[in-house]
Amino acid sequence: MRTKFPTIRRNEKRKTQPSQNITNNKKDDLSMGNSEYDIIVVGAGCAGPAAAKKAAELGLKVLLLEKSQKPGEKNVSGTCLNMAALVDPDLQYLMKGPIEREITEMHTYMITPERTTMMRETPSEGLILLSVRRDEYDAWHTEEAKKAGAEVKLSTTVMDIIEENGTITGVVTDSGEKYFGKVIIDAAGVNSIIGRKAGLIPKRKGDKMILYTILNVWLGEEVVNERFGNSIYYFLGPNTQHKTWPWIFPKKDVVTIGTGGYMDDDLFKGDIKSVNDYMQNLIDLPIIKEKLEGGKVEAWGLHLEFDEEVEKRTKDRLILTGEAGGFVIPFLGEGMPEALFTGIYAAEAAAKAIEANDFSAEFLEEHFMSRINENVFMQSFRYIADLNKKSIMSMPDQEIAAMMQNVVIGGGFISNAIHTSWMKGAEEDDMGLVQDAKDFYDLIQPYRQVGSESVEIYKKMRAEK
Ligand SMILES: Cc1cc2nc3c(=O)[nH]c(=O)nc-3n(C[C@H](O)[C@H](O)[C@H](O)COP(=O)(O)OP(=O)(O)OC[C@H]3O[C@@H](n4cnc5c(N)ncnc54)[C@H](O)[C@@H]3O)c2cc1C
């Protein structure tokens, strides 16, 4: 089936500006009990604080619940924020957060028993990614939501939903507290229980899940500067991954190393008995051993990621955001922008529902999805992921390394997606495929120009910090 791209221009004036008189709901607030809110947001990772901040800015009474003592404290995942997303006016404020390292380069190593090939990509200008530590970043973001007016309760785990006549009206926490909301925003990530209890998140199959193992290695700032600089690193070596792309992302004084695989029947085979064996093979590669010499393991973690959007992200009075809603592209190592965008869009949709006094799944879905469908970043990354995932899943691991080599030589996933469709169309005399490639090329044009613009915006935001 052919992909239909929406016709969007970046910076296009929004059709769905939140109404100003939403603040009139303050009147209702006076009659609200202590445990009653306009919006309850569950989870203070990426999507949650973004949703809570936006909702509070729109004048709503918001409660943000997070199970950790400090937001992000348990999250040692990759965590590079994509600048192509951050230049969106909705996300620019995130450049003011605690940034560990400004990433301007990418190195990819292809390692076979015979030779090691290294490719270095350096855009002529601009930042590619911002490297962050989640234990610092999520905590900062939660503070921002608080400053905007959201009430935040940490060390509070949501255990259950409250339903009245089949509609979700609130949540129950581990201490037995009950909180009621006009709209519940589920931002509890991959292990969300709300989406499950509400029947929106199905049981997942192995090839829809990736199990990652992650190490944080402390080396000290000087050593990280010297050995890693401002680059991220990808490594394609034998028995180091299963249909994924092992990486090292440098932070200020630590580096994060990640690998793993799709949980299909071939995840464990031969000498590979657990994903930690992939990690061991990775860090035993001489090139990595050298880079990590003298380092101390600061944290180790296993992370599960679902690689599948859920069919429906709304129910009456409920919206699923971020990973809870399947808005993540694990194969491209990407999910934070999707979570941040969907958090904000969920808050806007909820505000509209409150204004219209219509809390139906249809109303929420329409206002939530319309913003997602007009987001060029989300649409184009989804397209690239779908296209590449199909070929990845059908290849053995050795061939994936070769394919990645072509992707890197060919100018990255975006160029590769255009090139593949274009060439296939030419070969098969199918002008439809060529047109697809052309449509996609046109769609992403604004993002090909973010280089110098992104630096200007970044400098401005850092100065305002
Ligand atoms: C190994 C790895 C590397 C990655 N690297 C990158 C990368 O470099 N760039 C990128 O863009 N994306 C990356 N991702 C994806 C990214 O981390 C996620 O997509 C993103 O964090 C999703 O945000 P979220 O807000 O939906 O969920 P999360 O960030 O997981 O936040 C969920 C929050 O909800 C809380 N919570 C959960 N259950 C409850 C409950 N019952 N009650 C209260 N609170 C609860 C959790 O404690 C957590 O704070 C990576 C993922 C992995 C696994």
Ligand as a Chemical Component Dictionary entry (heavy atoms), coordinates in Angstrom:
data_LIG
# 
_chem_comp.id                   LIG 
_chem_comp.type                 NON-POLYMER 
_chem_comp.pdbx_formal_charge   0 
_chem_comp.three_letter_code    LIG 
# 
loop_
_chem_comp_atom.comp_id 
_chem_comp_atom.atom_id 
_chem_comp_atom.alt_atom_id 
_chem_comp_atom.type_symbol 
_chem_comp_atom.charge 
_chem_comp_atom.model_Cartn_x 
_chem_comp_atom.model_Cartn_y 
_chem_comp_atom.model_Cartn_z 
_chem_comp_atom.pdbx_ordinal 
LIG C1  C1  C 0 18.231 1.518 25.223 1  
LIG C2  C2  C 0 17.395 2.650 24.786 2  
LIG C3  C3  C 0 17.978 3.741 24.170 3  
LIG C4  C4  C 0 17.205 4.803 23.740 4  
LIG N1  N1  N 0 17.801 5.875 23.162 5  
LIG C5  C5  C 0 17.078 6.913 22.744 6  
LIG C6  C6  C 0 17.692 8.066 22.182 7  
LIG O1  O1  O 0 18.910 8.196 22.154 8  
LIG N2  N2  N 0 16.892 9.042 21.692 9  
LIG C7  C7  C 0 15.537 8.957 21.757 10 
LIG O2  O2  O 0 14.860 9.854 21.268 11 
LIG N3  N3  N 0 14.930 7.885 22.323 12 
LIG C8  C8  C 0 15.658 6.875 22.831 13 
LIG N4  N4  N 0 15.049 5.799 23.408 14 
LIG C9  C9  C 0 13.582 5.791 23.532 15 
LIG C10 C10 C 0 13.141 6.684 24.662 16 
LIG O3  O3  O 0 13.889 6.421 25.828 17 
LIG C11 C11 C 0 11.650 6.470 24.951 18 
LIG O4  O4  O 0 10.937 6.407 23.758 19 
LIG C12 C12 C 0 11.087 7.576 25.810 20 
LIG O5  O5  O 0 11.724 7.623 27.057 21 
LIG C13 C13 C 0 9.582  7.390 26.006 22 
LIG O6  O6  O 0 9.097  8.404 26.841 23 
LIG P1  P1  P 0 7.781  8.187 27.712 24 
LIG O7  O7  O 0 7.535  9.467 28.406 25 
LIG O8  O8  O 0 6.714  7.610 26.887 26 
LIG O9  O9  O 0 8.160  7.050 28.760 27 
LIG P2  P2  P 0 9.330  7.027 29.836 28 
LIG O10 O10 O 0 10.400 7.973 29.494 29 
LIG O11 O11 O 0 9.680  5.598 30.015 30 
LIG O12 O12 O 0 8.633  7.559 31.157 31 
LIG C14 C14 C 0 7.639  6.828 31.824 32 
LIG C15 C15 C 0 7.589  7.319 33.263 33 
LIG O13 O13 O 0 6.436  6.772 33.900 34 
LIG C16 C16 C 0 6.779  6.323 35.204 35 
LIG N5  N5  N 0 5.811  5.274 35.544 36 
LIG C17 C17 C 0 5.676  4.061 34.984 37 
LIG N6  N6  N 0 4.649  3.382 35.532 38 
LIG C18 C18 C 0 4.126  4.209 36.466 39 
LIG C19 C19 C 0 3.042  4.069 37.380 40 
LIG N7  N7  N 0 2.292  2.960 37.398 41 
LIG N8  N8  N 0 2.782  5.093 38.217 42 
LIG C20 C20 C 0 3.518  6.228 38.184 43 
LIG N9  N9  N 0 4.559  6.402 37.345 44 
LIG C21 C21 C 0 4.848  5.408 36.493 45 
LIG C22 C22 C 0 8.207  5.820 35.042 46 
LIG O14 O14 O 0 8.887  5.781 36.283 47 
LIG C23 C23 C 0 8.784  6.863 34.090 48 
LIG O15 O15 O 0 9.327  7.967 34.774 49 
LIG C24 C24 C 0 15.807 4.747 23.903 50 
LIG C25 C25 C 0 15.214 3.662 24.546 51 
LIG C26 C26 C 0 16.003 2.623 24.993 52 
LIG C27 C27 C 0 15.362 1.472 25.685 53 
# 
loop_
_chem_comp_bond.comp_id 
_chem_comp_bond.atom_id_1 
_chem_comp_bond.atom_id_2 
_chem_comp_bond.value_order 
_chem_comp_bond.pdbx_ordinal 
LIG C1  C2  SING 1  
LIG C2  C3  SING 2  
LIG C2  C26 DOUB 3  
LIG C3  C4  DOUB 4  
LIG C4  N1  SING 5  
LIG C4  C24 SING 6  
LIG N1  C5  DOUB 7  
LIG C5  C6  SING 8  
LIG C5  C8  SING 9  
LIG C6  O1  DOUB 10 
LIG C6  N2  SING 11 
LIG N2  C7  SING 12 
LIG C7  O2  DOUB 13 
LIG C7  N3  SING 14 
LIG N3  C8  DOUB 15 
LIG C8  N4  SING 16 
LIG N4  C9  SING 17 
LIG N4  C24 SING 18 
LIG C9  C10 SING 19 
LIG C10 O3  SING 20 
LIG C10 C11 SING 21 
LIG C11 O4  SING 22 
LIG C11 C12 SING 23 
LIG C12 O5  SING 24 
LIG C12 C13 SING 25 
LIG C13 O6  SING 26 
LIG O6  P1  SING 27 
LIG P1  O7  DOUB 28 
LIG P1  O8  SING 29 
LIG P1  O9  SING 30 
LIG O9  P2  SING 31 
LIG P2  O10 DOUB 32 
LIG P2  O11 SING 33 
LIG P2  O12 SING 34 
LIG O12 C14 SING 35 
LIG C14 C15 SING 36 
LIG C15 O13 SING 37 
LIG C15 C23 SING 38 
LIG O13 C16 SING 39 
LIG C16 N5  SING 40 
LIG C16 C22 SING 41 
LIG N5  C17 SING 42 
LIG N5  C21 SING 43 
LIG C17 N6  DOUB 44 
LIG N6  C18 SING 45 
LIG C18 C19 SING 46 
LIG C18 C21 DOUB 47 
LIG C19 N7  SING 48 
LIG C19 N8  DOUB 49 
LIG N8  C20 SING 50 
LIG C20 N9  DOUB 51 
LIG N9  C21 SING 52 
LIG C22 O14 SING 53 
LIG C22 C23 SING 54 
LIG C23 O15 SING 55 
LIG C24 C25 DOUB 56 
LIG C25 C26 SING 57 
LIG C26 C27 SING 58 
# 
